[in-house]
Amino acid sequence: MKLAPVPITLTQCAKTFRGTRVLEPLDLSIGAGETLVLLGPSGCGKTTTLRIIAGLETPDASGQVRFGDDDVTRLPIERRQVGMVFQSYALFPNLTVRGNVGYGLKIARTDAAVARQRVDELLAMMRLEAHADKPIDQLSGGQRQRVALARALAMQPRVLLLDEPLTALDARLRDTLRSEMNALLRSLGVTTIYVTHDQAEAMELGDRIVVMSAGRIEQIGTPREIYFRPANRTVAQFVGTINRLAGHWRDGAFETTGGSIALPQRAALTQAPELFFRPEDAHLADPASAQLRGMVDAVSFLGERTRLTIGGAAPDALFVDVAGRVELARGTAVGISIAPEGLIALS
């Protein structure tokens, strides 16, 4: 099953509810066949943006939504050819799995043979053939999620919209289904907008990620760009863990509480009173020769790695990730060296 993708363009889309602006005017272009993830905390505007794309909300007067060359700003959801999966799945409890998947086709009065073939194809794709005649209440959470996705795809939508579809599942099942969904979306090639507050989902599923905060877009980029080159503190602190170094520059070196970092002249860094780095961009070194020196305040064993909390090396505690088999006691004196390419200057 391959769906015809369509590009989407949002122009100056804002939303005001009862006099309160919940979404500032935003411009957004989504490529045909792209999976775009809207990422941010609750209340940031990501679901409102999704609902505007779906046709469940209308943007304020100046906003425009286009699917390819078609202006769909004032069209309701049933006329936009979109498939949508909600967090609650919104399945019909009085229908079987087959009945749920084929519901839209029945309403559209699709030829019975065509409808049955399409439903059979989707049941096979979602590995639900053995459950086709079961009522919804006999399914697991993961199976219900796949039924909801199959129902959304049955009408061969131009756009697929997913609103936190994995949130209700336990962590292990969520990880499994995330990988399955990633493979499925790649094979379908449908333009997809995926809303989540989960960074791991965003990183794995998104061709690009839109990080949102307080009704605004903070940054748009690939997962690597968002993680390694955050545009500002809001992005850096929401996506992953990041360390802060406060200090000042002297003779080409950045001096902070626990030592100094000598670097080649880089304008973006040498003008900054604060530098940032990810826990994996630092490593332990001999305190006598390391850039920074401190003491182990806490040790968190995370399986494949151990996260050390180190005090005294900077005004704030620093987090450093090391190989999982490393064992250090609290109070151990350590040195820290930071990879030059891992240092980030943020406003």
C-alpha positions in Angstrom: 0.0 0.0 0.0 1.5 3.3 -1.1 -0.2 6.6 -0.6 0.1 9.8 -2.7 1.9 12.3 -0.5 1.0 16.0 -0.6 3.0 19.0 0.7 1.4 21.2 3.4 2.0 25.0 3.9 0.8 27.0 6.9 1.0 30.8 6.5 0.6 33.1 9.5 -1.6 30.6 11.3 -2.5 31.8 14.8 -5.3 30.8 17.2 -7.1 32.8 19.8 -9.6 31.2 22.2 -12.0 33.5 24.1 -9.6 36.4 23.8 -6.4 34.4 24.8 -3.8 33.8 22.1 -2.7 30.2 22.4 -0.8 30.0 19.1 1.3 32.8 17.8 1.3 33.4 14.0 3.5 30.7 12.5 4.7 29.8 9.1 5.5 26.1 8.4 6.2 24.1 5.2 6.0 20.3 5.3 7.4 18.3 2.4 5.4 15.7 0.5 6.0 12.4 2.2 7.8 13.9 5.1 7.3 12.9 8.7 7.3 16.1 10.8 7.1 15.9 14.5 5.7 18.7 16.7 7.5 18.4 20.0 7.0 20.4 23.2 5.5 20.4 26.7 1.8 20.5 27.4 0.2 23.8 26.4 2.9 24.7 23.9 0.5 24.8 20.9 1.5 21.6 19.2 -2.0 20.0 19.3 -3.7 23.3 18.3 -1.4 23.3 15.2 -2.3 19.7 14.4 -6.0 20.5 14.8 -5.7 23.5 12.4 -4.1 21.2 9.8 -6.8 18.6 10.4 -9.7 21.1 10.0 -10.9 20.7 13.6 -9.9 24.3 14.3 -9.9 27.3 12.0 -6.9 29.7 12.3 -7.5 33.4 13.1 -8.5 35.6 10.2 -5.1 36.0 8.5 -4.1 32.3 8.6 -4.0 30.0 5.6 -3.6 26.2 5.2 -2.7 24.7 1.9 -2.5 21.0 0.8 -0.4 21.3 -2.3 -2.1 23.9 -4.5 -5.4 23.6 -2.6 -6.5 26.2 -0.1 -8.2 24.1 2.6 -8.3 26.8 5.3 -12.1 26.7 5.6 -12.7 23.1 4.7 -13.9 20.8 7.5 -12.0 17.6 8.4 -14.3 15.3 6.4 -13.4 17.2 3.1 -9.6 17.3 3.6 -8.8 13.6 3.1 -6.9 13.3 6.3 -6.5 10.3 8.5 -6.2 10.9 12.2 -5.2 8.8 15.2 -6.0 10.3 18.7 -4.4 9.6 22.0 -7.5 7.7 23.1 -7.8 5.9 19.7 -11.6 6.7 19.7 -12.5 3.2 18.5 -16.1 2.0 18.3 -16.7 -0.5 21.2 -19.7 -2.0 19.5 -17.8 -2.9 16.3 -15.3 -5.7 15.7 -11.7 -5.0 14.6 -12.8 -5.4 11.0 -15.8 -3.2 11.5 -13.7 -0.4 13.0 -11.1 -0.5 10.2 -13.7 -0.5 7.5 -16.1 2.0 9.1 -15.0 5.0 6.9 -15.3 2.9 3.8 -18.8 1.9 4.7 -19.9 5.5 5.4 -18.4 6.5 2.0 -20.3 3.7 0.4 -17.2 2.1 -1.1 -17.8 -1.0 -3.3 -18.1 -4.0 -0.9 -15.4 -6.0 -2.7 -13.0 -3.0 -2.9 -13.6 -2.3 0.8 -13.0 -5.9 1.9 -9.8 -6.1 -0.1 -8.5 -2.8 1.5 -9.5 -3.9 5.0 -7.8 -7.3 4.5 -4.6 -5.6 3.3 -4.6 -3.3 6.3 -5.3 -6.1 8.8 -2.3 -8.0 7.3 -0.1 -5.0 7.4 -0.9 -4.5 11.1 -0.7 -8.2 11.9 -4.3 -8.2 13.0 -5.8 -11.0 10.8 -6.2 -13.3 13.8 -8.2 -10.6 15.6 -10.4 -9.4 12.8 -13.7 -10.6 14.3 -12.9 -9.7 18.0 -14.6 -6.9 19.8 -12.3 -4.0 20.7 -12.4 -4.7 24.5 -10.6 -8.0 23.9 -7.5 -6.3 22.5 -4.4 -5.2 24.2 -3.3 -1.5 24.1 -0.8 -2.1 21.3 -3.4 -4.0 19.2 -5.9 -1.1 19.7 -3.3 1.3 18.6 -2.7 -0.7 15.4 -6.5 -0.8 14.7 -6.8 3.0 15.1 -3.9 3.4 12.6 -5.4 0.9 10.2 -8.7 2.8 10.3 -7.0 6.1 9.6 -5.2 4.6 6.6 -8.3 2.8 5.1 -9.5 5.9 3.4 -6.1 6.4 1.7 -5.6 9.9 3.2 -3.4 12.6 1.7 -2.2 13.4 5.2 -1.8 11.3 8.3 -2.1 13.1 11.7 -1.1 11.4 14.9 -1.8 13.0 18.3 0.4 11.3 21.0 -0.8 7.8 19.9 1.7 5.9 22.1 1.2 7.9 25.4 -1.2 5.5 27.0 1.1 2.4 26.5 3.6 1.1 29.0 7.3 2.0 28.3 8.4 -1.4 26.8 5.4 -1.6 24.4 5.9 2.0 23.5 9.5 1.4 22.5 8.5 -1.6 20.3 5.6 0.1 18.6 7.7 3.2 18.0 10.1 1.1 15.9 7.2 -0.6 14.1 5.6 2.7 13.3 8.8 4.2 12.0 9.2 1.3 9.6 5.5 1.6 8.6 5.6 5.3 7.9 8.7 4.9 5.8 7.0 2.2 3.7 3.8 4.2 3.2 5.5 7.5 2.2 2.4 9.5 3.4 2.9 13.1 4.6 2.7 12.7 8.4 2.4 15.2 11.3 3.1 13.6 14.6 2.5 15.3 18.0 4.4 14.2 21.1 6.1 15.5 24.2 8.4 12.4 24.2 11.9 13.2 22.9 12.7 9.6 22.0 9.7 9.4 19.7 10.6 12.7 18.1 14.2 11.6 17.5 13.3 8.2 16.0 10.3 9.1 13.9 10.9 12.6 12.6 12.6 13.6 9.4 12.4 17.0 11.0 11.3 18.2 14.4 9.5 21.4 15.3 10.2 22.3 18.9 7.5 24.5 20.3 7.1 26.5 23.5 4.4 29.0 24.7 2.6 29.0 21.4 5.8 29.7 19.3 8.2 27.7 17.2 11.6 27.7 18.8 13.5 25.7 16.2 12.9 23.5 13.1 15.6 21.0 12.1 16.6 17.4 11.7 16.9 15.4 14.9 20.7 15.8 14.8 20.4 19.6 14.3 18.0 19.9 17.2 20.1 17.8 19.5 23.7 18.9 18.6 22.9 22.5 17.6 20.0 23.8 19.6 18.9 27.3 18.7 18.5 28.5 22.2 18.3 27.5 25.9 14.6 26.5 25.6 15.4 23.9 23.0 18.6 22.7 24.6 17.0 22.2 28.0 13.9 20.5 26.7 15.7 18.0 24.3 18.1 15.8 26.2 20.3 16.7 29.1 22.7 19.6 28.8 25.4 21.1 31.1 26.1 24.7 31.7 29.5 26.3 32.2 29.5 29.9 33.5 32.7 31.9 33.5 34.8 34.3 31.4 37.3 34.4 28.6 41.0 35.2 29.2 43.8 34.8 26.6 41.8 32.4 24.5 40.7 30.1 27.3 37.3 29.9 29.0 37.8 30.0 32.8 35.2 28.6 35.2 35.1 27.3 38.8 37.0 24.1 38.3 39.5 25.0 35.7 39.8 26.4 32.2 39.2 25.2 28.6 41.7 26.4 26.0 40.2 26.4 22.5 41.0 27.8 19.0 39.4 31.1 18.4 35.8 30.6 17.5 33.6 33.8 17.4 30.5 31.9 18.5 32.2 30.7 21.6 34.6 33.5 22.6 31.8 36.0 22.9 29.7 33.8 25.2 29.7 34.2 29.0 28.3 30.7 29.2 29.0 27.5 27.3 27.0 24.3 27.2 27.7 20.6 26.4 26.0 17.2 26.4 27.0 14.6 29.0 28.3 12.2 26.3 30.6 15.0 24.9 32.8 14.8 28.0 35.1 12.1 29.4 37.0 11.5 32.6 40.6 12.3 32.6 43.5 12.6 35.1 42.7 15.5 37.3 46.3 16.7 37.0 46.0 17.3 33.3 42.2 17.7 32.7 40.5 20.9 31.7 38.2 20.8 34.7 38.4 19.2 38.1 35.7 18.2 40.5 34.3 15.5 42.8 31.7 12.8 42.2 28.5 13.8 44.0 26.2 11.0 42.7 26.4 7.9 40.6 23.4 6.6 38.5 23.8 3.2 36.8 21.6 3.2 33.7 22.6 -0.1 32.2 24.5 0.7 29.0 26.1 3.7 30.7 26.7 5.3 34.1 25.8 8.9 34.7 28.0 10.8 37.1 26.9 14.0 38.8 30.1 16.0 39.4 30.3 19.0 41.7 32.9 21.7 42.0 33.9 21.7 38.3 31.4 24.5 37.4 28.9 26.8 39.2 26.3 24.1 38.5 26.6 20.4 38.9 27.7 18.6 35.7 26.5 15.3 34.3 29.0 13.1 32.5 28.1 9.7 30.9 30.7 7.0 31.0 30.8 3.3 30.0 28.4 1.2 32.0 31.1 -0.9 33.8 32.9 2.0 35.3 32.5 2.1 39.1 33.3 5.2 41.1 32.5 6.1 44.7 31.0 9.3 45.9 33.7 11.8 46.8 36.1 10.6 44.2 38.2 13.4 42.7 37.9 13.4 38.9 39.0 15.4 35.9 36.8 16.3 33.0 37.8 16.9 29.4 35.3 18.2 26.8 35.4 17.5 23.1 35.8 20.9 21.4 33.1 20.1 18.8 30.7 19.4 21.7 30.8 23.0 23.1 27.7 25.1 22.3 27.2 28.8 22.9 23.5 29.8 23.5 21.8 33.0 24.1 
